[in-house]
């Protein structure tokens, strides 16, 4: 992501970038450290937040922890969160906050959202709103970019921008922890999309003025949805590609073919990089495997204590 932002990000090519390690794991490789140095990336290692220690098994809690860590030290007027599995192929001009705007994000699709009464996700949303002290019926409506469906206020958390000074980072983490403490789970997707549900609800809670980002600023390409969702014209319009697992074999060749047809300049560059390969040394692989088992056990125990809606 950082290499493509520096290469194709236009006015954002030289923006300050923070990379955050929010929990215990294998150390960064020397190659990653070299890339960070070459591209002026500031790496933060965050100590466990005392209120989130019991949820370190949940990798989605890493996002609000990382955001708060950056928010507390950065000097910019706004903060943009970019997931690590993004490819920048053009200047993302819509990321700029206009006067009076305090929050930007894209409603990519309906996964995790609710279309209202009768939707199987509606009971879960109702309970989450109760936990956060919000009135479900007072939430704004947005339209999904993929399906064109009207759903309650909900955004993909892979790309978003907020203006600092409104306590957003602190409230986002607080809300994610409240939802985990409440042990609320969806009958459809468990708590998989909890950080995304909390994202929009935090903006609503703080009454932040907002604007929906276009699909071009968070366009997904995934082996899981490629057959049903892929649209060459939409990929051609995209400046931020959310590639999910597309850079791993065997889907890598399909992804590269799609890029060649839509963003040939980026495709030539990506071809020199090649697919992702797990090059972590064997001792750290073993360490991560044990750590993964521990966290999975903690997750399973937590799930058994949840109320499902």
C-alpha positions in Angstrom: 0.0 0.0 0.0 2.6 2.5 1.0 4.7 2.0 -2.1 1.7 2.5 -4.4 0.6 5.6 -2.5 4.1 7.1 -2.9 4.1 6.2 -6.6 0.5 7.0 -7.7 -1.0 9.1 -4.9 -0.7 12.5 -6.6 -1.1 15.2 -4.1 -1.0 12.6 -1.3 2.2 11.0 -2.4 4.2 12.7 0.3 1.7 12.6 3.0 3.0 11.5 6.4 2.3 7.8 6.9 2.2 5.8 10.2 2.3 2.1 10.3 1.1 0.6 13.6 1.9 -2.7 15.4 -1.0 -2.7 18.0 -0.4 -6.2 19.5 2.1 -9.0 20.1 3.4 -10.7 16.9 6.4 -11.6 14.9 8.8 -8.7 14.4 9.0 -6.8 11.1 11.3 -8.4 8.5 14.4 -6.5 7.5 12.8 -6.0 4.0 9.7 -4.4 5.5 11.9 -2.1 7.7 13.9 -1.1 4.6 10.7 -0.2 2.7 9.6 1.9 5.7 12.9 3.7 5.7 12.9 4.3 2.0 9.4 5.7 2.0 9.6 7.7 5.3 7.1 5.6 7.2 6.9 6.1 10.9 6.4 2.8 12.7 4.6 2.8 16.1 4.6 -0.2 18.5 1.6 0.3 20.8 1.5 -1.0 24.3 -1.7 -2.9 25.1 -4.5 -0.5 26.0 -5.5 -1.4 29.6 -9.2 -1.5 28.7 -8.7 -3.8 25.7 -6.3 -6.4 27.2 -9.1 -9.0 27.4 -9.8 -8.6 23.7 -6.4 -9.0 22.2 -7.6 -12.1 20.4 -9.9 -9.9 18.3 -7.8 -8.5 15.4 -10.5 -6.0 14.6 -9.9 -4.1 17.8 -6.4 -3.3 16.5 -7.9 -0.7 14.2 -9.4 1.7 16.8 -6.3 1.1 19.0 -4.0 2.1 16.1 -6.1 5.1 15.2 -6.0 6.5 18.7 -2.3 6.0 18.9 -1.7 8.0 15.8 -4.3 10.6 16.7 -2.5 11.3 19.9 0.8 12.2 18.3 0.0 13.5 14.8 -0.2 17.2 14.0 -2.4 17.2 10.9 -6.0 18.6 10.7 -7.3 15.2 9.5 -6.5 11.6 9.7 -7.1 9.0 6.9 -7.2 5.3 7.8 -6.1 3.0 5.0 -6.1 -0.8 5.4 -2.9 -2.5 4.5 -4.5 -4.5 1.7 -5.0 -1.5 -0.5 -3.5 -0.7 -3.9 -3.4 3.0 -4.9 -3.5 3.3 -8.7 -4.5 7.0 -9.0 -4.8 10.2 -7.0 -7.7 9.7 -4.5 -8.9 13.3 -4.7 -12.2 12.7 -2.9 -10.3 12.0 0.4 -9.9 15.8 0.9 -12.3 17.2 3.5 -14.3 20.2 2.3 -15.1 23.0 4.6 -17.8 21.8 7.0 -17.1 18.1 6.4 -15.8 16.0 9.3 -16.2 12.4 8.2 -15.8 10.5 4.9 -16.2 6.8 4.2 -17.6 4.5 1.5 -20.7 2.3 1.8 -19.2 -0.4 -0.5 -21.8 -3.1 0.0 -24.5 -4.3 2.4 -22.5 -7.1 4.1 -23.0 -6.4 7.8 -25.6 -3.7 7.2 -29.4 -3.6 7.4 -32.1 -2.5 5.0 -34.5 -1.9 7.9 -37.4 -3.9 9.4 -37.5 -7.5 8.1 -33.8 -7.6 7.4 -32.1 -10.5 9.2 -29.4 -8.0 10.5 -32.0 -5.6 12.0 -32.2 -7.2 15.4 -28.5 -7.1 15.8 -28.4 -3.4 14.8 -31.2 -2.7 17.3 -29.2 -4.2 20.1 -26.0 -2.5 19.2 -27.8 0.9 19.1 -29.2 0.2 22.6 -25.7 -0.6 23.9 -24.4 2.7 22.4 -27.4 4.8 23.5 -28.6 5.5 20.0 -32.0 5.5 18.4 -31.9 3.1 15.4 -34.8 5.0 13.7 -32.9 8.3 13.8 -29.9 7.0 11.8 -29.4 8.4 8.3 -29.8 6.2 5.3 -27.1 5.5 2.7 -27.0 3.6 -0.6 -24.6 0.7 -1.2 -22.2 1.2 -4.1 -22.3 -2.5 -5.2 -26.0 -3.4 -4.9 -27.6 0.1 -5.0 -29.6 -0.8 -1.8 -30.8 1.7 0.8 -29.4 0.7 4.2 -29.0 2.2 7.6 -25.9 4.4 8.3 -23.0 2.0 7.6 -19.6 2.2 6.0 -16.7 -0.1 5.0 -13.9 0.6 7.4 -11.0 0.0 5.0 -10.8 3.6 4.0 -12.1 6.6 5.9 -11.2 10.1 6.9 -12.1 12.2 9.9 -11.3 15.7 11.1 -9.4 15.8 14.4 -10.8 17.8 17.3 -14.1 16.0 17.7 -12.9 13.1 20.0 -13.5 10.6 17.2 -10.6 8.3 17.8 -11.3 8.0 21.5 -15.0 7.5 21.0 -14.5 4.9 18.2 -12.3 2.7 20.5 -14.8 3.3 23.4 -17.7 2.1 21.3 -15.9 -1.0 20.0 -15.1 -2.0 23.5 -18.7 -1.3 24.7 -19.9 -3.6 21.9 -17.5 -6.4 22.9 -18.3 -5.9 26.6 -22.1 -6.3 25.8 -21.4 -9.6 24.1 -23.8 -8.9 21.3 -23.5 -11.2 18.3 -25.3 -11.4 14.9 -27.0 -14.6 13.8 -25.7 -13.8 10.3 -22.1 -12.8 10.8 -21.3 -13.1 14.5 -19.3 -10.0 15.4 -17.1 -10.0 12.2 -18.3 -6.6 11.1 -18.4 -5.0 14.5 -15.7 -2.4 13.8 -17.6 -1.3 10.7 -20.9 -1.1 12.5 -19.2 1.0 15.2 -17.5 3.3 12.6 -20.7 4.9 11.3 -22.4 4.8 14.7 -19.5 6.7 16.2 -19.8 9.4 13.5 -23.6 9.5 14.1 -23.1 9.7 17.9 -20.8 12.7 17.5 -23.1 14.3 15.0 -20.3 14.6 12.5 -21.1 16.2 9.2 -20.3 13.6 6.5 -20.0 12.7 2.9 -20.1 9.3 1.3 -16.9 8.4 -0.7 -17.5 7.0 -4.2 -16.9 3.3 -5.0 -13.7 4.4 -6.9 -12.1 5.1 -3.5 -12.7 1.7 -2.0 -13.3 -0.8 -4.9 -13.0 -4.4 -3.8 -11.4 -7.2 -5.8 -11.6 -10.6 -4.0 -11.4 -14.2 -4.9 -14.6 -14.7 -2.9 -16.8 -12.2 -4.8 -15.0 -12.0 -8.2 -17.4 -14.1 -10.1 -20.5 -12.1 -8.9 -19.2 -8.6 -8.3 -16.3 -7.9 -10.7 -17.0 -5.0 -13.1 -14.2 -4.0 -15.4 -15.5 -0.5 -16.0 -15.7 0.1 -12.2 -12.2 -1.2 -11.7 -11.0 1.2 -14.5 -12.5 4.1 -12.6 -11.0 3.1 -9.3 -8.1 4.9 -7.7 -8.1 2.8 -4.5 -8.4 -1.0 -4.9 -9.2 -3.0 -1.8 -7.6 -6.2 -3.0 -8.2 -8.5 0.1 -6.5 -11.8 -0.7 -6.1 -11.2 -4.4 -2.3 -10.9 -4.3 -1.8 -14.5 -3.1 -1.6 -17.4 -5.4 -3.5 -18.8 -7.2 -5.7 -15.7 -7.7 -2.7 -13.4 -8.3 -2.6 -14.1 -12.0 -6.3 -13.2 -12.4 -5.8 -10.0 -10.4 -2.8 -9.1 -12.5 -4.8 -9.7 -15.7 -7.6 -7.4 -14.4 -5.0 -4.7 -13.7 -3.5 -5.1 -17.1 -6.9 -4.3 -18.7 -7.7 -1.4 -16.5 -4.5 0.1 -15.0 -1.7 -1.1 -17.3 0.9 1.3 -15.8 0.3 -0.1 -12.3 0.1 -3.7 -13.7 3.6 -3.4 -15.2 4.9 -2.2 -11.8 3.0 -4.9 -9.9 4.4 -7.6 -12.2 7.9 -6.7 -11.1 6.8 -7.2 -7.4 5.0 -10.5 -7.9 2.5 -12.3 -5.7 2.7 -12.3 -1.9 4.8 -15.0 -0.4 5.0 -15.8 3.3 8.8 -15.5 3.9 8.6 -15.4 7.7 11.4 -17.5 9.3 10.4 -20.9 10.6 10.8 -20.0 14.4 8.4 -17.1 14.0 6.0 -19.2 12.0 5.9 -21.6 14.9 5.5 -18.7 17.3 2.6 -17.2 15.3 1.0 -20.7 15.0 0.9 -21.1 18.8 -0.2 -17.5 19.3 -3.0 -18.1 16.8 -4.2 -21.2 18.6 -4.3 -19.3 21.9 -6.3 -16.4 20.4 -8.7 -18.8 18.6 -9.4 -20.5 21.9 -10.1 -17.1 23.5 -12.3 -16.2 20.6 -14.3 -19.4 20.9 -14.8 -18.9 24.6 -16.0 -15.4 24.0 -18.4 -16.5 21.3 -20.0 -19.0 23.7 -20.9 -16.2 26.1 -22.6 -14.0 23.5 -26.3 -13.4 23.0 -27.2 -13.9 19.4 -29.7 -11.6 17.6 
